[in-house]
Amino acid sequence: MGHTVMNSLLTLLEVYKNQSEVIYMILKFVVDFIDGQAVFLDGKETSVLMSFCLRLLQIYSSHNIGKVMLSLSSTLRSESQSEKYKDLRALLRLLTNICSKDLVGFLSDSNIEGSPDIAEVIYVGLDIVTPLISLDLLKYPKLSRDYFVLMSHLLEVYPEKVAHLNRDAFGRITGSLEFGLRNQDGDVVERCLTAVNALASYHFKERLGGRGGLGSQVMESEGSNGKLQESISSHFLRLLLQLLLFEDFRMELAGSAADALLPLLFCEQELYQRLVHELLEKEQNPTVKSRLALAFHNLTSSNNLSSTLDRPNRQKFRKNLRVFLGEVSGFMQIK
């Protein structure tokens, strides 16, 4: 039944490309269809569905529909904030459903001749979404949540695709992750930590294999002498330590923070040691300085921690980080 309306939906998308409500209804139908039916489809049917999704995204992109809808939505003063950008939210949920682990695994195992590469579908979707998302848009809670759900799923399943985006697109994604980590919404922060974990783990594993990983990607940040460029792993290591030590970090997120921090420490051991040394040198109270030094030492040495990212080692580091946060909570800004 779904197959019989696919071509008609594509025609409607082309004809009503300037009509926000029609665009939204088409996208919502496809989102609900994938969410409700994908797990029941066989390999051939799933291949047909992905071909349809790819064509839908190509039409959406070719007519620049995303920018048109953003423009319309931003000028509709009568629209409530919760209703703004709902077509963009539907597009984000569509991509999230497509890159779900179950669907990706099923297509990977089906080996159907002529089956579309699901990574191509995701890549086309990313090419549409990344230019549309701004930090101002991420201030809308529902849109923000949908976006970071997509990023966490995407980076867990296809980190290599994100790693090889052009610098501008990659910068938009990593910049949004930094914005999300500074958010007060616990769910958003957790999604961002998951995404950073996936990126850092990919980089660490690629380097172990003698490959470049994220080496070609850099981020800009404000330094004491103006703007500086640094690696992705360096940037997020600094940011996570800042959040853990000096801001109102929530202890219930310690497990996710540990998972993101561990691969960053493996990638940037020299930077980590330098940051710890600088922090200790600034501390004037000898007692606090001694306690802080011991806490940092135990963070990376307790429980026979090794240089791997397997589950047992991650569990050990989770325990270490919780103990660390408990130890330093009396004299740092941890809540």
N, C-alpha and C positions, 0 to 999 in steps of 0.2 A: 504493500500500500504506500509506503514511504517512497519507494522507487518511482511510482507512477506520477508523483507530483514534483520530482526533482527538477526536470527541465522547465516546468512551468514556474517554479520558484526562481530559477535563474533568469527567466524572461521578465518576471515581475521586478526583480532586483534592478535590471537594466532600465525598465520603463519608469519605475518610481524611485529612481536614484536620488531625487531631491526631496523625497517625502519621508520625514523622520519616523512617523508612526508605522509606515509600511516596512521600512528597513528594519525597525525594531521587531515587528511581528515575524518577519522572515527569519531573522537571526534567532529569536526566541524559540521558534518552532524547531529549528535545527539543533539548538542547544538541548531542548527537552527530548528530542528524538534520540540524539546520541546518548544522553544520560539514561533514558529509559529502555533503549533497545539494543545498544551496541553489544552488551554482554550476551545477547541471545542470537547474534548473527554468526553465520559461518564465515569462512575465510573469503569466499567469493563475494558475499554480500558486504562484508566489511571493506573489501577493496573498492567496490562500487561506491560505498558511502564516502570513503576518503577521496576518491576521484571527484565526487560531487563537491565536497568541502573545499578541495583545491580550486576548482573552477569558481565557486562562490567567492573565495578570497581574492582570486585574480580579478573578477569583475568589480568587487568592492574597491580594490586597489586602482584599477585602470580608470575608474570614474572619480577617483579622489573623494570617495563618499565620506570617509572618516573626517576629513577637514571640513567638508560641507556640513556634516551633522554637528560638529563641534561649534561651528559658527552659528548655526540655527539655535542650538541649545543655549548658548551663552547669551543670546539676545532675547530669549523668551522670559521676560520678567515675571510673567504670571505663573511660571512653572515653579513648583516647590523644589527645594534643594535635593530632596530624596529622588525626584523624578528627572533631574537634569542628567544628561549624558547616559541615559539608560541603554541607548543603542550601543555605545562604546562598552558599557558593562556587559552587554550580551555578547559582544565580540570577544571580550576577555574570557568569559565563561565558556564560549565555544572552543577557544584554543586550549583552555584548561582541560576540558573533557577529551579533546583529541590527544593531548599528551599524557593522559592518565596511564599509569604503569600497566594496567591490565590490557588496554587497547594496544599500546606500543608492543608489549610482549606477544600478544596474539598475532599481530601483523608480522612481527619479526619471525615468528615460527611457522607462518602459513606457507611461505615460499610459492605464492601464486604468480604464475607468469603474467607480466604486465601490471602487477600490483604497484600502486604508487608508493614512492618512498615517503613514509609519514614525516620524516625529517624535512622533506621539501615543503610539505603542508605547513609545518610549524615555522619554517624559515620565512615563507611568504607572509604568514601571520605576524611574525615578529617585525618584518619589514614595514607592515602597516601600523602596528601598535606603537613601536618605540618613538616615531616622530610625533605622535599624537599626545603622548603622556607628558605632562609638565608637572613641576612641583606644586604649582597652584591647583591643578586638578586633583592631585593626591591629597589635598585638604578635605575633599569630599569623602566621608568615612566609607560609604558603600563602594564607591569606585576604587578607593585605596585598598580596601580589603580584597576585592576581586583581582586587582592588579598584582598584589603581592602573593596571593594564592597561586596565580599563574606563574610568577617568577620562581617560586619555591619548587613547584612541580617541574617546570621546564629545566631548571638547573640541576635538579636531581636526575632527570632522565636524559637530557641532552646538553651537558655542560660544554662539550666540544663545539656544538653549534653556536652557542653564545660566545665562546672564546674566540671564534673566528669571524665575528661580526666586524664591520668597519669600526674605526675608532670612535666616531660620533655616536653610533648606535650603542656600542658597548659602554661608552661614557654615560649615556642616558640611563642605562640599566644600573650600573654601579652607583651613579649619583642618586638614583631613586632608592637604592638599598641603604645608602648612608642616611638619607632623609627618613626612611622607615625605621631605622635603628634608633633614631632620636625621637621617635613617636612615643606618645604616652599610652597608646593602645597595645595591650599585652599580646593580642593575637597577631597584630602587624609586626611587632618586634620579633616574635617567635618565627614567623614566616621569613623574615629577613635574615635571622640567624641561620635558619635552614638553608637559605640560598647562599649565604657566605660560606657555610660549611661545604656545600657542594662545589663551589668555585675553588676554594682553597684545597679541598681534597683532590680535585681534578689536577690542579697545578702541581701539588706534591707528587702525585702518582706519575704524571708526565715527566717531571724532572728525574724521578727515580729511574724511568725508562730511557733517560738520555735525550729527552725531547724538550722543546722550549716551553711548553705549557702556556702560561699567560705572560710570558716574558716580553712580548711585543706590545702589550697593553699597559698604559700608565694612567695615573690619576693626578689631577692638580689639587694642591691644598695650600693653605696659607702657612708660611714659615716665618721665622723671626726676621728674615731678610726679604720678605715678599713671597710671591708664589713659587712653589717648588713642584717638581714632578717626581713621583715615586711609583714603585711597583704596586700592583693591586694588593698583594699580600702584605706589603709594608704598611700601606694606608689603612687597611682594615685591622691590622694588629694594633696600630696606634689607637684607632678609634675604639676597639673593644676594650683595651686596657683603660682608656679614658672613661668609658661608660661604667666599667666594673668598679673603678677605684674612686671616681670623683663625682659621679652623678647618681641620681635616685634609681639605682638598679633594683629590679624586683627579684627576690631570691627564688621565686617559683620558676624563673627562666634560667636558672643556673645550669641545668642539664643541657639545654639548647646552646647556651653560651659556651659551655665546655666543648661541645662537639664542634663549634665553629673555631674556637681558639686553638685547639690541639693541632690541626694541620697548619694553621698560621705560625705557630711556634716552630714546627718542624721546618717550614719554609724560610723562616727569618730568625734563626737562632742568634746570630750575631747582633741583629737589631734589638731583639728581646733583651739580651744581656746588657746592651748599651742603655736601653730605656730604664731598666731596673737600676743600673749603676747611677744614672742621672737622678732618678727619684730618691735613691738613698743619700746621695750627696747633698740634696736640698734639705733633707730632714735634719733639724737642729737638735732635737731631743734624742739623747743617746739611747734611752730605753726604747722609745718608739722605733728608732733606727734599727736597733738590734732585733726587735720583734718582727719588723717588716722584712729584714734580710732573711730571717729564718723562715718566715711564711713563704717568701718567693722561692727559697731553696726547696722547701718541701713540696711546693706546687708541682715542680718538674722532676722530683726524685722519689717521692713517697710511693709506696705500693708497687715497687719494682716496675715503674713505668718504662716502656720501651718505645722505639721509634717506628711504630706501626699504627695503622688506622683500623685494625680489626676491632670487633665488638668488645672483647675482654679488655683491651687497652683503653678504649673509649670509656668503658665503665669505671676503670681505675681513675682516669683523669677527672671524670665527673665527681667522684668522691674527693679527689684532691682539691678541686676548685671549691666545692662546698665547704671543706675544712678551711681553705684559704680565706674565703669570704667571711666565715665565722671568726677567724683569728683577727682579721684586720678591721672588722666592723666597728670596733671601739674607737679607732682613731682615724678612719677614713669616712667618706660620705656614703657608705653602703647602708641601705634600709632593709 
